[in-house]
Amino acid sequence: MAGKPGPKPKGKRTPFIGRYPDDHLAVYKARAAAEGIPLGDYLARVMAEAHGLDEPSYLNRSRNQPELLLNTGT
């Protein structure tokens, strides 16, 4: 048998609940959906980028894969 069924483990992580302005959260959710990833993974990626940290390895984004940018009209 080739490994355990189910999603690939993401490693040690700590849950954190935050509160966001409604209009901001709508943008975060839309961008996560456009990238095809869960909101929490999107927030982890953006926070890492903002603080000069490596992107979480479980996102497995190729360095050649372009980032999806949405025009928010602002």
C-alpha positions as CSV (number, residue, x, y, z in Angstrom):
1,M,0.0,0.0,0.0
2,A,1.4,3.5,-0.9
3,G,1.1,5.6,2.3
4,K,-1.8,6.7,4.4
5,P,-5.0,7.9,2.7
6,G,-6.2,11.4,3.2
7,P,-4.6,14.9,3.0
8,K,-0.8,15.3,3.3
9,P,0.2,16.3,6.8
10,K,1.2,20.0,7.1
11,G,3.6,19.6,10.0
12,K,3.5,21.3,13.5
13,R,1.2,24.3,13.5
14,T,-0.6,26.3,16.2
15,P,-4.2,27.4,15.9
16,F,-4.9,31.1,16.1
17,I,-8.2,32.9,15.8
18,G,-8.3,36.5,14.6
19,R,-10.8,39.2,13.8
20,Y,-10.7,41.1,10.6
21,P,-12.7,44.0,9.2
22,D,-15.5,42.6,7.0
23,D,-14.3,44.3,3.8
24,H,-10.8,43.0,4.3
25,L,-11.9,39.5,5.0
26,A,-13.9,39.5,1.8
27,V,-10.7,40.3,-0.1
28,Y,-8.7,37.6,1.8
29,K,-11.3,35.0,1.0
30,A,-11.5,35.9,-2.6
31,R,-7.7,35.8,-3.1
32,A,-7.5,32.4,-1.2
33,A,-10.2,31.0,-3.5
34,A,-8.4,32.4,-6.6
35,E,-5.3,30.5,-5.5
36,G,-7.3,27.4,-4.7
37,I,-6.1,27.2,-1.1
38,P,-7.8,27.4,2.3
39,L,-8.1,30.8,3.9
40,G,-5.7,29.8,6.7
41,D,-3.0,28.7,4.3
42,Y,-3.4,32.0,2.4
43,L,-3.0,34.1,5.5
44,A,0.0,32.0,6.6
45,R,1.6,32.6,3.2
46,V,0.9,36.4,3.2
47,M,2.1,36.8,6.8
48,A,5.3,34.9,6.1
49,E,6.0,37.1,3.0
50,A,5.3,40.3,4.9
51,H,7.9,39.3,7.6
52,G,10.6,38.0,5.3
53,L,10.0,34.4,6.2
54,D,10.0,31.4,3.9
55,E,6.7,30.4,2.5
56,P,5.2,27.4,4.4
57,S,6.6,24.2,2.7
58,Y,3.1,22.5,2.6
59,L,1.9,25.1,0.0
60,N,4.2,23.5,-2.5
61,R,4.1,26.5,-4.8
62,S,6.7,26.3,-7.6
63,R,9.1,29.2,-7.8
64,N,8.1,29.5,-11.5
65,Q,4.3,29.6,-10.7
66,P,3.1,33.2,-11.1
67,E,1.2,34.8,-8.2
68,L,-2.5,35.5,-8.9
69,L,-3.3,39.1,-8.4
70,L,-6.8,40.4,-8.2
71,N,-7.8,44.0,-9.0
72,T,-9.8,45.1,-6.0
73,G,-10.7,48.4,-7.6
74,T,-8.8,50.5,-5.1
